[in-house]
Amino acid sequence: MCALTLCISVPGFASNIITHSVGDEPTKSQVLNNTGDGINALLLNCKISEQTYKRSFASVLQLTIEDSAKNKYDVAITTGHGLVGDDGELLDNCFVSYPGSEKFPVTDAKLAPNYKPGTPSDWAVITFPKIENESLIRYSVGENISQKTFQDFAELRPSVLFSTARGLPVNGQDCEIEPRRFAGLRHQNFIGFLSHTCRAIAGQSGTPISVVRNQEPILIGVHIGSSMVYGYPTINTPLYHRGYMREIDTEFMAEFSKILTSLSTKPPQ
């Protein structure tokens, strides 16, 4: 997927296949004692077999859907590859949770138009019963930022927030975003991606990359995967790792708005 020889490995997806074990989950005290910022994302598990799940994360938004029965549902952005099975179809047994919580079933999931894993269309929107927890961070979206503006902004390497490198759902890292070429994604097909310097582990796809403005958390992207790159920006640059994210730009928001109107709040049968 890399346009030049600068990237020596195909960018890897950041979802993870796990054998489910309750002991693998971080405890509530681990999360809340790590930072005072709260829970920055929900763990998303999709069942593949009796003991095997596909694990990623979902970034919860500051909006809700209200159906005719006045039941409210949360909306979150995640990656597409965390919701899709080997047959290319959406997995139909998914739930979200946070440390110490019950499991909240995903009631609807919509993939981005022309979904293709590892590309800027590798994202999705999910709904689930509204979670009442003041520690859960909900992100604003909808800024009218073009792809060009995002690219220009990334040249300045602004600081962003990301989860801890251990995968705990708290904003434990202060890292930077960069132009996508630093992740080896130079081809035009990767417009909509940005590189980032945040350390990520397998299973962190869908994790929010955010900033805080006037005490309000703003979602600027979601983590998709990682690349290994060498020989850039100079031929003597040694091997390094970079993550990459799907930026929340005007093109993303146009497609997101269409999906939002089509979401269902009915639980799966």
For each residue, the residues with C-beta under 8 A, 3 or more apart:
1: 7 10 11 118 185
2: 5 6 7 10 11 184 185 186 187 227
3: 7 184 185 186 187
4: 7 184 186
5: 2 8 231
6: 2 184 186 229 230 231 232
7: 1 2 3 4 11 183 184 185 227 228 229
8: 5 228 229 230 239
9: 12 227 228
10: 1 2 118
11: 1 2 7 118 183 184 185 224 225 226 227 244
12: 9 225 226 227
13: 79 81 117 118 205 224 225
14: 56 79 200 201 202 203 204 205 206 207 223 224 225 226 243
15: 54 55 56 79 81 82 202 203 205 206
16: 54 55 56 202 203
17: 48 52 53 54 55
18: 21 24 52 53 54 55 203
19: 51 52 53
20: 24 45 51 52 53
21: 18 24
22: 25
23:
24: 18 20 21
25: 22 43 97 99
26: 30 31 99 166 167 168 169
27: 30 31 99 100
28: 31 32 98 99 100
29: 32 33
30: 26 27 33 34 99 168
31: 26 27 28 34 39 98 99 168 169 170
32: 28 29 38 39 135 170
33: 29 30
34: 30 31 164 168 170 172
35: 38 170 171 172
36:
37: 40 137 161 170 171
38: 32 35 134 135 136 137 170
39: 31 32 42 98 99 133 135 136 137 169 170
40: 37 59 137 161 163 169 170 171 207 208 210
41: 57 58 59 60 137 163 169 206 207 208
42: 39 57 58 60 76 96 97 98 104 131 136 169
43: 25 55 57 96 97 98 169
44: 55 56 57 58 78 82 83 94 95 96 106 126 206
45: 20 53 54 55 94 95 96 97 103
46: 53 54 82 83 91 93 94 106
47: 52 53 91 93 94
48: 17 52 53 54 85 91
49: 52
50:
51: 19 20
52: 17 18 19 20 47 48 49
53: 17 18 19 20 45 46 47 48
54: 15 16 17 18 45 46 48 82 83 85 91
55: 15 16 17 18 43 44 45 82 203
56: 14 15 16 44 78 79 81 82 203 204 205 206
57: 41 42 43 44 78 163 169 203 204 205 206 207 208 223
58: 41 42 44 76 77 78 96 126 206
59: 40 41 76 77 78 139 206 207 208 219 222
60: 41 42 74 75 76 131 136 137 138 139
61: 74 75 76 77 138 139 140 141 219
62: 138 139 140 141
63: 75
64: 72 73 74 75 130
65: 72 73 75 127 260 263 265
66: 70 71 72 73
67: 70 71 73 265 266
68:
69:
70: 66 67
71: 66 67 129 265
72: 64 65 66 129 130
73: 64 65 66 67 107 127 128 129 130 265
74: 60 61 64 127 128 129 130 131
75: 60 61 63 64 65 125 126 127 260 263
76: 42 58 59 60 61 96 125 126 127 128
77: 58 59 61 123 124 125 141 206 219 222 248 256
78: 44 56 57 58 59 82 83 123 124 125 126 205 206 222
79: 13 14 15 56 82 83 122 123 124 205 206 222 223 224 246
80: 83 84 111 112 115 117 121 122 123 124
81: 13 15 56 84 117 118 122 205
82: 15 44 46 54 55 56 78 79 124 205 206
83: 44 46 54 78 79 80 90 91 94 109 111 124 126
84: 80 81 88 89 90 91 111 115 117
85: 48 54 88 89 90 91
86:
87:
88: 84 85
89: 84 85
90: 83 84 85 109 111
91: 46 47 48 54 83 84 85 94
92: 268
93: 46 47 268
94: 44 45 46 47 83 91 105 106 109 126
95: 44 45 103 104 105 106 128
96: 42 43 44 45 58 76 103 104 106 126 128
97: 25 42 43 45 101 102 103 104
98: 28 31 39 42 43 101 131 133 136 169
99: 25 26 27 28 30 31 39 169
100: 27 28
101: 97 98 104 131 133
102: 97
103: 45 95 96 97
104: 42 95 96 97 101 128 129 131
105: 94 95 128 129 267 268
106: 44 46 94 95 96 109 126 127 128 268
107: 73 127 128 129 264 265 266 267 268
108: 126 127 263 264 265 266
109: 83 90 94 106 124 125 126 127
110: 124 125 126 259 262 263
111: 80 83 84 90 115 123 124
112: 80 115 121 122 123 124 255 259
113: 121 255 258
114: 121
115: 80 84 111 112 121 122 124
116: 119 121 122
117: 13 80 81 84 122
118: 1 10 11 13 81 122 224 225
119: 116 122 189 190
120: 189 190 191 192 193 246
121: 80 112 113 114 115 116
122: 79 80 81 112 115 116 117 118 119 224 246
123: 77 78 79 80 111 112 222 224 246 252
124: 77 78 79 80 82 83 109 110 111 112 115
125: 75 76 77 78 109 110 256 259 260 263
126: 44 58 75 76 78 83 94 96 106 108 109 110
127: 65 73 74 75 76 106 107 108 109 263 264 265
128: 73 74 76 95 96 104 105 106 107 131
129: 71 72 73 74 104 105 107
130: 64 72 73 74
131: 42 60 74 98 101 104 128 136
132:
133: 39 98 101 136
134: 38
135: 32 38 39
136: 38 39 42 60 98 131 133
137: 37 38 39 40 41 60 171 208 217
138: 60 61 62 217
139: 59 60 61 62 208 210 217 218 219
140: 61 62 143 216 217 218 219
141: 61 62 77 218 219 248 253 256
142: 253
143: 140 218 220 248
144: 250 253
145: 149 150 153 247 248 249 250
146: 149 150 249 250
147: 150 151 191 192 247 249 250 251
148: 151 152
149: 145 146 152 153 249
150: 145 146 147 153 154 194 247 249
151: 147 148 154 155 179 180 194
152: 148 149 155 156
153: 145 149 150 156 158 177
154: 150 151 157 158 177 178 179 180 194 195
155: 151 152 179
156: 152 153
157: 154 176 177 178
158: 153 154 176 177 211
159: 174 175 176 211
160: 174 175 176 177 196 198 209 210 211 220
161: 37 40 171 173 174 208 209 210 211 212
162: 171 172 173 175 196 198 200 207 208 209 210 223
163: 40 41 57 167 168 169 170 171 172 173 200 204 207 208
164: 34 167 168 170 172 173
165: 172 173 199 200 201
166: 26 201
167: 26 163 164 201 203 204
168: 26 30 31 34 163 164 172
169: 26 31 39 40 41 42 43 57 98 99 163 207
170: 31 32 34 35 37 38 39 40 163 164
171: 35 37 40 137 161 162 163 210
172: 34 35 162 163 164 165 168
173: 161 162 163 164 165 198 199
174: 159 160 161
175: 159 160 162 196 197 198 199
176: 157 158 159 160 196 197
177: 153 154 157 158 160 194 195 196 197 209 220 221 245
178: 154 157 182 183 194 195 196 197 242
179: 151 154 155 182 194 195
180: 151 154 183 185 186 190 191 193 194 195 244
181: 184 185 186 195 232
182: 178 179 195 229 232 233 242
183: 7 11 178 180 193 195 226 227 229 242 243 244
184: 2 3 4 6 7 11 181 227 229 232 242
185: 1 2 3 7 11 180 181 190 193 195 227 244
186: 2 3 4 6 180 181 190
187: 2 3 190
188: 191
189: 119 120
190: 119 120 180 185 186 187 193
191: 120 147 180 188
192: 120 147 246 247 249 251 252
193: 120 180 183 185 190 224 244 245 246 247
194: 150 151 154 177 178 179 180 221 244 245 247
195: 154 177 178 179 180 181 182 183 185 242 243 244
196: 160 162 175 176 177 178 209 221 223 242 243 244 245
197: 175 176 177 178 242 243
198: 160 162 173 175 209 223 243
199: 165 173 175 243
200: 14 162 163 165 204 207 223 226 243
201: 14 165 166 167 204
202: 14 15 16
203: 14 15 16 18 55 56 57 167
204: 14 56 57 163 167 200 201 207 223
205: 13 14 15 56 57 78 79 81 82 222 223 224 225
206: 14 15 41 44 56 57 58 59 77 78 79 82 222 223
207: 14 40 41 57 59 162 163 169 200 204 222 223
208: 40 41 57 59 137 139 161 162 163 219 221 222 223
209: 160 161 162 177 196 198 219 220 221 222 223 245
210: 40 139 160 161 162 171 217 218 219 220
211: 158 159 160 161 217 218 220
212: 161 215 216 217 218
213: 216 218
214:
215: 212
216: 140 212 213
217: 137 138 139 140 210 211 212
218: 139 140 141 143 210 211 212 213
219: 59 61 77 139 140 141 208 209 210 222 248
220: 143 160 177 209 210 211 247 248
221: 177 194 196 208 209 245 246 247 248
222: 59 77 78 79 123 205 206 207 208 209 219 245 246 248
223: 14 57 79 162 196 198 200 204 205 206 207 208 209 243 244 245
224: 11 13 14 79 118 122 123 193 205 243 244 245 246
225: 11 12 13 14 118 205 243 244
226: 11 12 14 183 200 241 242 243 244
227: 2 7 9 11 12 183 184 185 241 242 243 244
228: 7 8 9 239 240 241
229: 6 7 8 182 183 184 232 239 240 241 242
230: 6 8 237 238 239 240
231: 5 6 234 235 236 237
232: 6 181 182 184 229 237
233: 182 237
234: 231 237
235: 231
236: 231
237: 230 231 232 233 234 240
238: 230
239: 8 228 229 230
240: 228 229 230 237
241: 226 227 228 229
242: 178 182 183 184 195 196 197 226 227 229
243: 14 183 195 196 197 198 199 200 223 224 225 226 227
244: 11 180 183 185 193 194 195 196 223 224 225 226 227
245: 177 193 194 196 209 221 222 223 224
246: 79 120 122 123 192 193 221 222 224 252
247: 145 147 150 192 193 194 220 221 252
248: 77 141 143 145 219 220 221 222 252 253
249: 145 146 147 149 150 192 252 253
250: 144 145 146 147 253 254
251: 147 192 254 255
252: 123 192 246 247 248 249 255 256
253: 141 142 144 248 249 250 256 257
254: 250 251 257 258
255: 112 113 251 252 258 259
256: 77 125 141 252 253 259 260
257: 253 254 260 261
258: 113 254 255 261 262
259: 110 112 125 255 256 262 263
260: 65 75 125 256 257 263
261: 257 258
262: 110 258 259
263: 65 75 108 110 125 127 259 260
264: 107 108 127
265: 65 67 71 73 107 108 127
266: 67 107 108
267: 105 107
268: 92 93 105 106 107
269:
